[in-house]
Amino acid sequence: MSEFLQISFDLGALPAEMAEQACLECGASAITFADARDEPVLEPAPGEFRLWPATRLQALFSPDASPTDTVRSLSAALGLRPEQLEVQHVADRAWEREWLRDFHAMRFGERLWICPHHEQVQDPEARVVRLDPGLAFGTGTHPTTALCLQWLDTHAPIEGEVIDYGCGSGVLALAAVRLGARAAQCFDIDPQALQATRENAVANGLATSIHARATADALTAPVTLLMANILSAPLMALAPRFAALVEPSGSILLSGLLEPQAPEVTEAYAPWFELHPFAAREGWTALSGTRIAAPAPAAPT
């Protein structure tokens, strides 16, 4: 079996596009950007190619490529010392499936499972969402997503409608519907996330219940539950908008927060929601709460 030449290096301050182009010009047949520190990338802007704070580039070359010549040309093109480039020989494999080998079925709460297509869940009481890792953030592996899935296992609104704001892969919407919600509206600023959500809905047989919205203005109200797993600053800015989308006594679930950020987010929502921390994991926390009914107008005197 032939072995490919793989050359890896820390991206550091190098522009990603320049580094990628240099590798391609030196003969690379595939480029992969990898997270060097297990730090998630959250909330990319539309069309933005956002990398991790510490990113490692892995370039794959033909088995016939000369390691010495390739390192020499690549170090010159990148402006890096040859010793900064790590050389490996890797066996030819089914690369399109290779990255799935460490992704296994995960249970959240008592019933909810997120399961890749290559595995099966044997529990007859399980509510299973089929999901493989893809371009959009959100498979349940990050603590912020896991906290939301755990909450949904016991709080998904039966026959209610939900909004998944910042849907990523659509995993929260899919889970909510699988657990009994009637329908879910999904919005994200990243077009790839909306594409992933649609594809995952089809793969789970839920295409008629999951509705991807290209703009936030297309979201219709009121809904029984609104979920947002984004960041603290946009969460605070969106508080009035979220209040207008949730029905009186409806629920809200907010995640993507570091524990010290919870009080200021809670304060921002205080005019409309009674919020409290639901759970915390690895320094992250999730807030859940209930929409406060608007006071009745005062009777005329």
C-alpha angles and dihedrals in degrees: 000000000000120000124221122223111242121192118188133184141164110262094215111161095343114119108250095226092050092049092048093049092048091054092049092049088052091056106270114159096194136021126200127185111206135191107248097192107030093253114149124231108227132191107356116195118248109291092000119141100209120182133196122271087251111033129178122200120213118194122192120209134186118278086243094059117113110239092209096048093042094051090047094051094040095049090051093048093048099038091236129132114254091242089061089066117082115212123205137163113224128190121247108261141161090281095183089064099031095087091057095063095094096042112095138167113289129197123216115194116328106316112014120097131178105204133178117232093251094062137061132218112218099193107109090206094054123120102212129199112193110218136156123194111268145153096301124073117251130072098140095262096106116079094237092056093041091054091053093048091050090052092048092055090072103020108042107133110247108229090352127125121242139195121218103199111195090015101181104179091357091246095140093049092047091050093048092052093044088053094052112284114139097224143342133217113209128199132177134162090226115080089206089060091054090049091050091048092053092047093048091049090054092046090054096045091246101111093121092053101043116072118188114208120204093203134033089233089064092066111107126214155262107035132173095230135019120194125191123177100179133105133304099250097054090040091059093045091050097051096104091045092050091048089057091052099051122077120234109283088012122136136250130198119194126185140156090084131132111225095251090055095059098086096054092046090048089051092050090055097042096101091060110018141042100223132184135169111269100191142326133224131179093344095313126107140192128214126208130182152142132268111249112230112244112252116257114256115263115262114252115259 
